[in-house]
Amino acid sequence: MEEMKPRPGAIAFCRRGYLGMITSFEPEDITYPDGNKGKAWKGIQLTNKPAFTEGYAGPTGIGTPWSSKYPQVVGYIEDLVAKFEFDFVEIKKEK
């Protein structure tokens, strides 16, 4: 299986376990809540709770800013859209 790379439209987990969708074309400058600076992929958060960690001191919630230095990409939004379009066509055929 080919490794999925970060890019706009990629669905990914950050190291704290929040699922987000990447919107940046490359890692961008970022300042973290603790004042540290770095470069990270930016996007929007897609979930209210982390998938595999507990606790996080910072703003969270669907639609809030999301970032990750090393995102774990699990899929791409266009693949989900294509699947839903296919499922919708199949459902209409059944009626």
Secondary structure, DSSP 8 states (H G I E B T S, - for coil): -------TTEEEE-TTS-EEEE--SS-EEEE-TTS-EEEEEEEEE--SS-SS-----S--STTSEEEESS-EEEEEHHHHHHHHHHHHHHHHHH-
